[in-house]
Amino acid sequence: MQSAETNTKLNRACLLLALRRYSAAVLNMEQTVLLPSLLRDVESDEDEACFQDCHSATGSSCKDLYDYYLMLKAVRNTVESGLITLDDRKTQTYLAQNKTLEPMLEADPEALFHFHLRGLFSVMGNLTKKSQGVTTKYMDIIGIMN
């Protein structure tokens, strides 16, 4: 039998729960951010170094909070609908990454599953934190204290 501590740990790590947390964080972000355009040209606290490089170099891939806002909503829509839409640039990136992972595809299916599951948990956690960060920064911009 599993102990209560193990069950609690498993519940926190449940994929469905991680997806729900992310979805709830994005919903909260959408309900809080009434004027998304206020997020344009506002750098994320985590991306300050990238933004400093952006202003000195052209063609950099730095994102402002508005870009993150749009991306987080799009990812949530994909998570909730299950429909995956990739533009040509993202498809090419995906195909390039898969070529480097080809030897891994021949690995043990269970090991491959756990590898991707850990990655998914990591990505969902990062996206949830980013959504919460966009919400907090927006509240700072409009002058609402947490």
C-alpha positions as semicolon CSV with decimal commas, in nm:
position;residue;x (nm);y (nm);z (nm)
1;M;0,000;0,000;0,000
2;Q;0,105;0,355;-0,067
3;S;0,138;0,599;0,217
4;A;-0,065;0,919;0,235
5;E;0,253;1,119;0,166
6;T;0,316;0,925;-0,156
7;N;-0,045;0,974;-0,266
8;T;-0,021;1,349;-0,202
9;K;0,301;1,364;-0,403
10;L;0,139;1,176;-0,692
11;N;-0,166;1,402;-0,684
12;R;0,051;1,713;-0,708
13;A;0,241;1,563;-0,998
14;C;-0,070;1,452;-1,185
15;L;-0,060;1,563;-1,547
16;L;-0,426;1,654;-1,547
17;L;-0,377;1,869;-1,238
18;A;-0,077;2,044;-1,396
19;L;-0,284;2,119;-1,706
20;R;-0,574;2,247;-1,492
21;R;-0,338;2,472;-1,292
22;Y;-0,205;2,617;-1,615
23;S;-0,552;2,665;-1,758
24;A;-0,668;2,835;-1,437
25;A;-0,364;3,065;-1,435
26;V;-0,430;3,170;-1,796
27;L;-0,801;3,222;-1,723
28;N;-0,707;3,442;-1,427
29;M;-0,463;3,630;-1,652
30;E;-0,737;3,686;-1,913
31;Q;-0,985;3,806;-1,652
32;T;-0,730;4,041;-1,496
33;V;-0,573;4,181;-1,812
34;L;-0,855;4,394;-1,950
35;L;-0,631;4,598;-2,179
36;P;-0,368;4,362;-2,322
37;S;-0,222;4,644;-2,531
38;L;-0,077;4,789;-2,209
39;L;0,161;4,493;-2,213
40;R;0,322;4,598;-2,542
41;D;0,692;4,685;-2,511
42;V;0,696;4,581;-2,143
43;E;0,976;4,338;-2,072
44;S;0,938;4,043;-1,842
45;D;1,142;4,062;-1,523
46;E;1,308;3,736;-1,627
47;D;1,395;3,871;-1,973
48;E;1,564;4,201;-1,884
49;A;1,902;4,090;-2,023
50;C;1,735;3,975;-2,343
51;F;1,558;4,311;-2,381
52;Q;1,883;4,501;-2,332
53;D;2,034;4,293;-2,613
54;C;1,719;4,346;-2,823
55;H;1,760;4,719;-2,828
56;S;2,120;4,691;-2,943
57;A;2,077;4,410;-3,198
58;T;1,826;4,381;-3,478
59;G;1,628;4,069;-3,553
60;S;1,644;3,937;-3,198
61;S;1,373;3,702;-3,078
62;C;1,292;3,883;-2,753
63;K;0,929;3,889;-2,652
64;D;0,740;4,155;-2,466
65;L;0,462;4,070;-2,221
66;Y;0,202;4,117;-2,494
67;D;0,369;3,842;-2,699
68;Y;0,373;3,617;-2,392
69;Y;0,006;3,698;-2,327
70;L;-0,089;3,588;-2,679
71;M;0,133;3,279;-2,666
72;L;-0,003;3,168;-2,327
73;K;-0,362;3,200;-2,452
74;A;-0,281;3,006;-2,770
75;V;-0,115;2,725;-2,575
76;R;-0,412;2,707;-2,339
77;N;-0,650;2,682;-2,635
78;T;-0,439;2,396;-2,774
79;V;-0,430;2,220;-2,436
80;E;-0,806;2,248;-2,395
81;S;-0,907;2,170;-2,754
82;G;-0,643;1,911;-2,834
83;L;-0,600;2,064;-3,179
84;I;-0,241;2,125;-3,273
85;T;-0,178;2,396;-3,528
86;L;0,176;2,473;-3,630
87;D;0,282;2,736;-3,878
88;D;0,554;2,652;-4,130
89;R;0,836;2,799;-3,919
90;K;0,736;2,598;-3,613
91;T;0,692;2,285;-3,823
92;Q;1,044;2,320;-3,961
93;T;1,183;2,367;-3,609
94;Y;0,989;2,062;-3,490
95;L;1,117;1,848;-3,776
96;A;1,474;1,964;-3,714
97;Q;1,446;1,868;-3,347
98;N;1,301;1,528;-3,430
99;K;1,598;1,450;-3,656
100;T;1,828;1,496;-3,357
101;L;1,602;1,278;-3,141
102;E;1,580;0,988;-3,389
103;P;1,816;0,760;-3,190
104;M;1,599;0,823;-2,885
105;L;1,291;0,697;-3,069
106;E;1,446;0,351;-3,076
107;A;1,487;0,356;-2,698
108;D;1,268;0,176;-2,449
109;P;0,911;0,312;-2,492
110;E;0,858;0,341;-2,116
111;A;1,182;0,539;-2,073
112;L;1,083;0,761;-2,365
113;F;0,741;0,818;-2,208
114;H;0,895;0,921;-1,875
115;F;1,143;1,150;-2,052
116;H;0,864;1,333;-2,234
117;L;0,637;1,338;-1,929
118;R;0,910;1,506;-1,720
119;G;0,956;1,755;-2,002
120;L;0,584;1,823;-2,021
121;F;0,562;1,883;-1,646
122;S;0,856;2,121;-1,670
123;V;0,706;2,314;-1,962
124;M;0,361;2,335;-1,802
125;G;0,513;2,459;-1,476
126;N;0,714;2,725;-1,660
127;L;0,411;2,837;-1,863
128;T;0,199;2,857;-1,547
129;K;0,464;3,075;-1,377
130;K;0,490;3,293;-1,690
131;S;0,110;3,341;-1,692
132;Q;0,115;3,440;-1,326
133;G;0,405;3,676;-1,398
134;V;0,216;3,848;-1,681
135;T;-0,084;3,892;-1,449
136;T;0,131;4,036;-1,170
137;K;0,317;4,273;-1,404
138;Y;-0,014;4,396;-1,553
139;M;-0,146;4,465;-1,203
140;D;0,172;4,663;-1,132
141;I;0,126;4,861;-1,453
142;I;-0,230;4,964;-1,370
143;G;-0,144;5,029;-1,005
144;I;-0,323;4,745;-0,827
145;M;-0,137;4,603;-0,530
146;N;-0,136;4,225;-0,479
